[in-house]
């Protein structure tokens, strides 16, 4: 038997190392803590069905990443007395809104838990591991060591932020802090992009935030390039440093290009495939951000970095499939009857595909560093 589930999450703040919280609900039968799950729904993609379960069971709205983070197994007691194994695919679900009333509000309790608490509350060992892997301890420990990212997240003024960076830069250069700071822009930019493609109110604000994040990223990239020129000893080969930061910068540039096309053509409604690609971008940016602090100790963190880059590559392949399906449906619906709509939406699809491609480039650059140094 197979089921789907949503892992509803939110970050407590905007920093790259901001704590992650997980929303759990109680089961109707036993009252134990579980994640929203259910059977696949005919005609719906698995992640869309998972999002529907999250709304019905937990009363939350958001975006589900089409690529699952993994599966877990549990035994389900059937009405006829049989006890059967059920494999559950778990899809990350970024919560954007909590409903006051929802379908199963009177049948379940919902509660936010810290990551470690959520893992301890569920019964299934595999699910515990999946929840723990959602915020690697190596990542959090590395991020806490620097103390940089909280300040970056709080400081939205570009000049102030980079004056602070410049004061920090010693002879060896603070490349790791700069990589991590750039990852902040990827995470926050991708979050704004996902919210933008949900449509509705506030689209202008989401576009503006993406533009601001791209400007911040440009300044960080400039700092890295200047540090490469003036630093005698660098942690990696100079060309590798430039390639990595350039790939990261290209990703957020494409996010801005996407937002620019939406703004230019005044697009108000978006295909489900566009929303799905944005959800993949959001989760891929999160994985990229997790990888950055691990570069401080590549030898120790090589296996985890390889795992993250493998997931990023798989997500890019999944995004390609969604992109092809979206274009096919777009052409079928508007190719002949409304050519202008087809051209406009095709451009948005192209920008979204390029974002994912650039994030795969980041994964490849990280893999290269692992090969050279681990």
C-alpha positions in Angstrom: 0.0 0.0 0.0 1.1 3.5 -0.7 0.1 6.9 0.7 1.3 10.5 0.4 2.0 13.0 3.3 2.9 16.6 3.7 5.6 17.8 6.1 4.4 21.3 7.0 7.2 23.6 8.0 8.1 27.2 8.7 11.3 29.0 9.6 11.3 31.1 12.7 13.0 34.2 11.1 14.7 35.0 7.8 18.2 33.9 8.6 19.8 31.0 6.8 20.3 29.3 10.2 16.8 30.3 11.5 15.2 27.4 13.5 12.8 25.2 11.6 9.4 24.3 13.1 7.3 21.4 12.0 3.5 21.2 12.3 2.1 18.0 13.6 -1.5 16.9 14.0 -3.1 14.2 16.2 -4.5 11.1 14.7 -8.3 10.7 15.0 -8.1 7.2 16.4 -5.3 7.1 18.9 -4.5 10.8 19.4 -0.8 10.3 18.7 1.2 12.9 16.8 1.5 12.4 13.0 2.0 14.4 9.8 -1.0 15.0 7.5 -1.3 12.0 5.2 -3.8 10.1 3.1 -4.3 8.0 0.0 -3.4 9.2 -3.4 -6.2 11.0 -5.2 -7.0 10.0 -8.8 -6.3 12.8 -11.2 -4.0 14.7 -8.7 -0.2 14.7 -8.7 1.1 13.2 -5.4 2.4 16.5 -4.0 -1.0 18.2 -4.8 -2.8 15.5 -3.0 -0.4 16.0 0.0 -1.2 19.7 0.0 -4.9 18.9 0.1 -4.3 16.6 3.1 -2.4 19.4 4.8 -5.4 21.8 4.3 -8.0 19.3 5.4 -6.2 17.8 8.4 -4.1 20.7 9.6 -5.8 23.8 8.2 -2.7 25.2 6.5 -2.1 26.7 3.1 1.2 26.8 1.3 3.3 25.2 -1.5 4.3 21.6 -1.7 7.6 20.6 -3.3 6.9 18.0 -6.1 10.0 16.1 -5.1 9.6 14.1 -1.9 12.3 14.1 0.7 11.9 10.4 1.3 9.5 7.7 2.5 8.7 6.1 5.7 6.8 2.9 6.5 4.1 2.0 9.1 1.6 -0.7 9.7 -2.0 0.1 9.1 -4.7 -1.8 10.9 -7.5 -2.6 8.4 -11.2 -3.0 9.4 -11.0 -6.7 8.5 -8.2 -7.3 11.1 -5.3 -7.3 8.6 -2.2 -5.3 9.6 -0.4 -4.2 6.4 2.7 -2.2 5.6 2.1 1.3 4.1 4.9 3.2 2.3 4.4 7.0 2.7 6.0 9.5 0.4 6.7 12.7 2.2 6.6 16.1 0.5 8.0 19.3 2.0 5.2 21.8 2.5 6.1 25.4 3.2 3.2 26.9 5.2 2.2 30.4 4.2 -1.2 30.7 6.0 -3.0 29.0 8.8 -6.8 28.8 8.6 -9.0 29.5 11.6 -11.5 26.8 10.6 -10.9 23.7 8.4 -12.5 20.4 7.6 -11.1 18.3 10.5 -10.7 21.1 13.0 -13.0 19.4 15.5 -11.3 16.0 15.1 -7.6 16.8 15.5 -5.3 19.0 17.4 -2.5 20.8 15.6 0.7 22.2 17.2 4.1 23.6 16.0 7.2 21.8 17.4 10.9 22.5 17.1 12.6 20.1 14.7 14.0 17.9 17.4 10.8 17.9 19.3 8.8 16.9 16.3 11.1 14.0 15.5 10.7 12.8 19.1 6.9 13.0 19.0 6.3 10.7 16.0 6.4 7.0 16.4 7.9 5.8 13.1 11.7 5.5 13.1 12.0 6.4 9.4 9.8 9.4 9.9 12.0 10.5 12.8 15.0 10.4 10.5 13.3 12.3 7.7 12.3 15.1 10.1 15.8 15.3 11.6 17.4 15.4 8.1 15.2 18.4 7.3 17.6 20.5 9.3 21.0 18.8 9.5 22.8 19.3 12.8 26.0 19.9 10.9 24.4 22.8 9.1 23.0 24.4 12.3 26.2 23.9 14.2 28.3 25.5 11.4 25.9 28.4 11.0 25.8 29.1 14.8 29.6 29.2 14.9 29.8 32.2 12.6 27.1 34.3 14.0 27.0 36.1 10.7 23.7 35.1 9.3 21.4 36.4 11.9 22.9 39.9 11.4 22.7 39.6 7.7 19.0 38.6 7.8 18.2 41.4 10.2 20.0 44.0 8.1 18.2 44.8 4.9 20.3 47.9 4.1 22.9 46.9 1.6 25.4 49.5 2.5 25.3 48.7 6.2 25.5 45.0 5.7 28.6 45.2 3.5 30.3 47.8 5.6 30.1 45.2 8.3 31.5 42.5 6.0 34.4 44.8 5.0 35.4 45.3 8.6 35.5 41.6 9.0 37.7 40.8 6.0 41.2 39.9 7.1 44.1 38.9 4.9 42.7 35.4 4.3 39.3 36.6 3.3 35.9 35.6 4.7 34.7 33.5 1.8 32.6 31.2 3.9 30.6 34.0 5.5 30.1 35.5 2.0 28.9 32.2 0.6 26.5 31.8 3.5 25.3 35.4 3.1 24.6 34.8 -0.6 22.6 31.7 0.3 20.4 33.9 2.5 19.4 35.8 -0.7 18.6 32.5 -2.5 16.4 31.3 0.3 14.5 34.5 0.8 14.3 35.2 -2.9 12.9 31.7 -3.7 10.4 32.1 -0.9 9.2 35.4 -2.4 9.1 33.8 -5.8 6.9 31.0 -4.6 4.6 33.5 -2.9 4.5 35.5 -6.1 3.4 32.6 -8.2 0.5 31.8 -5.8 -1.1 35.0 -7.2 -3.6 37.0 -5.2 -2.8 40.1 -3.3 0.6 41.5 -2.5 2.2 40.5 -5.8 3.9 43.9 -6.2 5.5 43.4 -2.8 6.8 40.0 -3.7 8.3 41.3 -6.9 10.0 44.2 -5.0 11.5 41.8 -2.5 12.9 39.6 -5.2 14.5 42.6 -6.8 16.0 43.7 -3.5 17.4 40.3 -2.7 19.0 40.2 -6.2 20.7 43.6 -5.5 22.0 42.2 -2.1 23.3 39.1 -3.9 25.1 41.3 -6.5 26.9 43.2 -3.7 27.9 39.9 -2.0 29.2 38.6 -5.4 31.2 41.8 -5.8 32.7 41.3 -2.4 33.8 37.8 -3.2 35.4 38.8 -6.5 37.3 41.6 -4.7 38.4 39.3 -1.9 39.7 36.8 -4.5 41.9 39.5 -6.0 43.3 40.8 -2.7 43.6 37.6 -0.7 46.9 35.7 -0.7 45.7 32.4 0.7 42.2 31.2 -0.3 40.4 28.1 1.0 39.8 26.7 -2.5 41.2 27.3 -5.9 40.4 30.9 -7.0 38.6 29.7 -10.1 36.4 27.3 -8.0 35.5 30.2 -5.7 34.5 32.4 -8.7 32.5 29.6 -10.3 30.6 28.8 -7.2 29.6 32.3 -6.4 28.8 33.0 -10.0 26.5 30.0 -10.2 24.7 31.1 -7.1 24.3 34.7 -8.4 23.0 33.4 -11.8 20.2 31.6 -9.9 18.9 34.6 -8.2 19.4 36.7 -11.4 16.9 34.3 -13.0 14.5 34.7 -10.1 14.6 38.4 -10.8 14.1 37.8 -14.5 11.0 35.7 -13.7 9.6 38.4 -11.5 10.4 41.0 -14.2 8.4 39.0 -16.8 5.5 38.7 -14.4 5.6 42.4 -13.8 6.1 43.4 -17.4 3.3 41.3 -18.8 1.0 41.8 -15.7 0.4 38.1 -15.3 -2.1 37.5 -12.5 -2.8 33.8 -12.8 -0.2 30.9 -12.9 -0.4 27.3 -14.1 0.0 24.6 -11.5 3.2 23.5 -13.2 4.7 27.0 -12.6 3.7 26.7 -8.9 5.3 23.3 -8.8 8.5 24.5 -10.3 8.6 27.4 -7.8 8.2 24.9 -5.0 11.1 22.9 -6.3 13.2 26.1 -6.5 12.2 26.9 -2.9 13.3 23.5 -1.6 16.5 23.5 -3.8 17.5 26.9 -2.4 17.0 25.5 1.2 19.3 22.5 0.4 21.9 24.9 -1.1 21.8 27.0 2.0 22.3 23.9 4.1 25.4 23.0 2.1 27.2 26.3 2.4 28.3 26.0 6.0 29.4 22.4 5.4 32.1 23.7 3.0 34.0 24.9 6.1 35.0 21.3 6.7 34.6 19.4 3.5 36.6 16.3 4.6 34.2 15.7 7.5 31.0 16.8 5.7 31.8 15.2 2.3 29.1 12.4 2.6 26.4 14.9 3.6 27.4 17.3 0.8 27.2 14.5 -1.7 23.8 13.6 -0.5 22.6 17.2 -0.9 23.9 17.6 -4.4 22.4 14.2 -5.5 19.0 15.5 -4.3 19.5 18.8 -6.1 20.3 16.9 -9.4 17.2 14.7 -8.9 15.1 17.8 -8.3 16.4 19.4 -11.5 15.4 16.3 -13.5 11.9 16.4 -11.9 11.6 20.1 -12.7 12.5 19.3 -16.4 9.6 16.9 -16.5 7.2 19.4 -15.0 8.4 22.1 -17.4 7.8 19.9 -20.4 4.3 18.9 -19.2 3.5 22.6 -18.6 4.6 23.7 -22.0 2.7 20.9 -23.7 -0.5 21.8 -21.9 0.1 25.5 -22.5 0.4 24.9 -26.3 -2.6 22.7 -26.3 -4.7 25.3 -24.6 -3.4 28.5 -26.1 -1.0 27.7 -28.9 -3.5 28.4 -31.7 -6.3 30.2 -30.0 -4.3 32.8 -27.9 -0.8 33.0 -29.2 0.1 36.0 -27.0 -0.8 34.2 -23.8 1.3 31.2 -25.1 4.4 33.4 -25.7 4.1 35.2 -22.4 3.7 32.1 -20.3 6.4 30.2 -22.2 8.8 33.0 -21.2 8.0 32.5 -17.6 8.4 28.8 -17.9 11.9 29.4 -19.5 13.0 31.6 -16.6 11.8 29.1 -14.0 13.7 26.3 -15.8 16.8 28.4 -15.8 16.6 29.0 -12.1 16.6 25.3 -11.5 19.4 24.8 -14.0 21.5 27.3 -12.2 20.9 25.7 -8.8 22.0 22.4 -10.4 25.2 24.3 -11.5 25.7 25.2 -7.8 25.4 21.5 -7.0 27.9 20.6 -9.6 30.4 23.2 -8.3 30.0 21.8 -4.8 30.6 18.3 -6.1 33.8 19.5 -7.7 35.0 20.9 -4.4 34.2 17.6 -2.6 36.1 15.7 -5.2 39.1 18.0 -4.9 39.2 18.4 -1.1 37.4 15.4 0.5 
